[in-house]
Every structure is written in structure tokens, then in C-alpha cells.
Amino acid sequence: MKTKFKKTVYLFCILCCIYIISSSFNNSKKGGCGKEELMTEANSKLKKYTLIQDFPFYFKKKKKNGDIEYKKQIVTLNRGVKYKFYTIRNTEYDGVPIVSIYNNEKQEFLLGTTYNVTLKKFYSELEFECKTTGNYCLSFCFQDGLEGCAVGVFASMIKE
Amino acid sequence: MKKNIIIALSGIILMGCADSSNKTTENDLINQTTDKSQAVSISRDVLDEMMQTLPSPIETANLITQSKAGFNKELLIPTKSSENFPDKYSQALALGGYGVDLGYLNLNNKILYVVEYLESINTISKELKVNQFLDFSVLNNLAKNRNNVDSLIEISTKNFNQIDEYLRTQNRGDLSVLILIGSWVEGLHMFNHIAQENPSEEINKRIGEQKIIIDNIYAILNKIENVDYYKGLKIKLMGLKNVYSKVKISYVYQEPTMKEVNGELVVEDNSKSVVELTKADLAAIDKEITSLREDLFMTNN
């Protein structure tokens, strides 16, 4: 009886250790997933643009019959300014990132996306010439809901 | 066996202790700068998301320069004020204001004044304990060379982004919000000054469109008004908010034009917005922003 109890406690301790180690590993994977490396690549793609904000995002593979996960971000764009949106992918994951822009928070009209579903074609970046100052909605996801890690970039043309 | 159990248990306890001691150290660091009773009550994620609805200092400076009204140094916050801001809140607001001024100087190639404004920004950054992100000597050297304006803009924008990110990771994201509010106040003041000196439909429309931003600012302040300072700031902005409630903006959607250029998608927005504001509205906005700026940046002292 005493030996059985000892065995249970021992097993419990081992499981706790495994849990602590694996959870800390998973967290670092999700939180960072190589953001610094991705940002180096992101900065090199800016060219004439100035980085306004970066949006790291990570999603697990979507469940069967589940919905694709999205990261939504409202940004305010100014009339008369050119903006550029693109994503940098962590190639250790299968997910290919997509960024789309909608005309408002309610996502009423899709203005552009880096993936054309009809043509099944990816674009490296999306340049948007804004004609109306307002709140727009950016949406980030991975094609077919695969697991992925990426950073989305929002840049603006300062001084053309 | 017993020995093994003790070792395993000790391991877990030690790991737990190590973890909690780390947390305590982090919390201690945060508490050095944040009074717990005066901490904002919304999550970091929500605040981070909402902040993106406020324009950055460099974007604001760019819009002002685009108006082609010509350079006017009188529009800037005097550099001598930089030592007068008494607390972290007013310092953060001023940092945003000086950020726009620095961008405005850079974009107008007024290198002569850049060093002066960099010093003011450095003074405030030290007070806010974020000066480690300013490549002050690099910026200073770049400022002395007229051909380095692009690098100066790039590095100063990068430094501002680093400050913003650092503040947010330290649970001081509300100060990032203040930096953005400060830069917006400075920008709106500049737009109004330009509208008076060189009136045009274009600049009037730009001023009217700021209704969107003040609504966004209010949405954030509503979430953090549990802190006395933000409640007070909301009251200070009330006059401007009331004037802007008379401005009407209507949006007409038209399908955008898309074309592919070298593998990238170029989208040209064809939608339009109509901004309705009267001369009386413009005068009222000018009056409100002038007094607000004097109050926040202590420009009347």
C-alpha cells in the first residue's frame, strides 16, 4: 500500500516536471516564434517605406470542421498616403500567411488581399493608396487554417 | 526510492520558487514606475489594439509637410520647456509633441534645429527611463550632415517604435497612448495654424477628418479613466470633442482598382468622403486646440 502511494507520488512529480518544462517551451514558441529573425527580413523589404507597426501572429492548425482563425487589427489610415502591407513567414511552419484589408471595423468591403482565392495566386505585398481618412480593418490568417507563425507589417510612404 | 521522491519534490519546489522570484523581480521593476492603485484596468492586448487607431508622430509630421505650407519654427514647442514637465504623464505627452516637431524638422531639412530638439527628446526620455532606446550619438552625427536626412528619419522612427514597444511590454502602454495623443495635439495645432496662414479646402478637410481620431482617443480614454490622470485628460479634451460633434463625415464606397506590379498587388482606393465643417467650426477647433496645447505642453509659461 505504502509502496503504491510512493509510486503514485513519484509519477505525479515526474508528470509535473514534464508539464512545467513543456509548457515553458510551448510558450516561448508561441510568443516569439522567431520574431527577431522575421523582423530582420521584414525591415529589408521596407525599401522606400517607413515601418509603422508590426503584428506578430501565431495560430494552431484549425480543427476539422472548425473555422480558420484570424487576427483582426483596426488601423487608421490617412487620405493621400501610400501604405504597404505584407507578411514574413516562419518557414518552420506549414501555414502561408495572408493579409487582407477591409474598409471599416465591420469588414463591410474587402479592398485588397495578398491571396486571390479565384486565381489561387499569392502576392508578395499589398500597396494601398488611401483616398479616405478613416479606420480600416486588417485581417491576418494562414491559408487553409494550417499552423503558422508570421509577422504582419504595416508601413507608410513618408517623403516620396 | 524515498530519496528520489524528496529530490523530485525539491526540484519542483525550487522551480516554483525560481519562477515566483522572477515574477516578483519583474513586478518590482514595473511597480517602480507604476503606482498599482493608478494602473489602467484593461488588458495589454486590448490597449495595444486600440493604440493602432492613433497616428504615429512621423505620419503626422509627414501630413503637415505634405500640405506644402512652408516651414515655420514658431509652430514648434520651445525646447526650453523640456525640463519643466513634472510627471510621467506630461513627459509622455511632451515626448509625442517633440516627436512630431523632430519629424517636421527632418522632413523640411532643417538640420540646424534638429540637434536642439534631439536634446529635448533625450531629456524627457531620461525622465521616462526610455533613453536607452535613443541612439543619441548616432542621431546627433547624422543631424550634422545634411545628406543624412533619410537615415535620420529612419533611425528616429525606429527609436520611437522601440520606446513604444518597451513601454507596452513593461505594462506602461498607457504612456505610449499619451505619446500618440501628444503628437496628435501638436499635429492638429500645426494644421490649424497652416489653415489660418494659407487657407484651402484641402487643409480644412484634413482638420475636419481629425474627428475620427478624437473619437478614437475618447474610446481609449473611456477604457482607462479609472486612473485619475486619464479622467482629467478626458475632461480637458471635452471642449474639442464637443466642437467636433458638429462636424459631419459621410463615406461613399466605390470599388477599388487593382493591378499587379512586379508580384505585388497595387490597390487604388476609389471611395470618397465628404467632410462638412463651417468657418465657425474651424474657429472653434482652433480656439480649443490652442488652449489645450498651452495646457499640455506648458507653452504659455
Contacts between the chains, C-beta under 8 A, distances in Angstrom:
chain1	res1	chain2	res2	distance
A	3	B	1	7.9
A	6	B	1	5.8
A	6	B	2	7.3
A	6	B	5	6.3
A	9	B	5	5.7
A	10	B	1	7.4
A	10	B	4	6.5
A	10	B	5	5.6
A	10	B	8	6.7
A	13	B	5	6.8
A	13	B	8	3.7
A	13	B	9	6.0
A	13	B	11	7.8
A	13	B	12	6.3
A	14	B	8	6.8
A	16	B	12	5.4
A	17	B	8	7.1
A	17	B	11	6.6
A	17	B	12	6.6
A	17	B	15	7.8
A	20	B	12	7.5
A	20	B	15	5.9
A	50	B	58	6.2
A	50	B	153	7.0
A	50	B	154	6.9
A	50	B	157	5.5
A	51	B	157	7.1
A	51	B	158	7.4
A	51	B	161	6.6
A	52	B	56	5.6
A	52	B	59	6.8
A	53	B	52	6.1
A	53	B	56	7.9
A	53	B	161	7.7
A	73	B	49	6.3
A	73	B	52	6.0
A	74	B	49	6.9
A	74	B	50	7.9
A	74	B	52	6.3
A	74	B	53	5.5
A	75	B	52	4.9
A	75	B	53	6.9
A	76	B	52	7.4
A	76	B	53	4.8
A	76	B	54	6.9
A	76	B	55	6.3
A	76	B	212	6.6
A	76	B	213	6.7
A	76	B	216	6.5
A	78	B	55	6.9
A	78	B	59	6.6
A	78	B	63	5.9
A	78	B	209	7.9
A	79	B	205	7.9
A	79	B	206	7.8
A	79	B	209	6.9
A	79	B	273	7.5
A	80	B	63	7.6
A	80	B	66	6.5
A	81	B	59	7.3
A	81	B	62	7.3
A	81	B	63	7.3
A	101	B	267	7.6
A	103	B	253	6.3
A	103	B	271	6.8
A	108	B	253	7.5
A	109	B	253	5.7
A	111	B	256	5.2
A	111	B	267	5.9
A	111	B	269	6.7
A	112	B	256	6.7
A	112	B	258	6.4
A	112	B	265	5.9
A	112	B	267	3.8
A	113	B	265	7.8
A	114	B	265	6.7
A	123	B	260	6.9
A	123	B	263	6.4
A	123	B	264	5.6
A	123	B	265	4.1
A	124	B	263	4.8
A	124	B	264	5.3
A	125	B	264	4.4
A	125	B	265	7.4
A	126	B	264	7.0
A	126	B	265	5.0
A	126	B	267	6.4
A	127	B	261	7.8
A	127	B	264	6.0
A	127	B	265	7.1
A	127	B	266	4.6
A	127	B	267	6.7
A	128	B	267	4.9
A	128	B	269	6.7
A	129	B	266	7.6
A	129	B	267	7.1
A	129	B	268	4.9
A	129	B	269	6.0
A	130	B	269	5.6
A	131	B	268	7.8
A	131	B	269	4.1
A	131	B	270	6.8
A	131	B	271	6.0
A	131	B	272	6.7
A	132	B	251	6.4
A	132	B	269	6.4
A	132	B	271	5.0
A	132	B	272	6.5
A	132	B	273	4.4
A	133	B	206	7.9
A	133	B	209	4.1
A	133	B	212	6.2
A	133	B	273	6.9
A	134	B	212	5.8
A	134	B	251	6.9
A	134	B	273	7.0
A	135	B	53	5.9
A	135	B	212	6.5
A	135	B	216	7.1
A	154	B	52	8.0
A	156	B	58	8.0
A	156	B	59	5.8
A	156	B	62	7.4
A	158	B	58	5.8
A	158	B	59	7.3
A	158	B	62	4.6
A	158	B	107	7.5
A	158	B	153	6.5
A	158	B	157	7.8
A	159	B	62	6.8
A	159	B	65	7.6
A	159	B	107	5.9
A	159	B	150	7.5
A	159	B	153	6.9
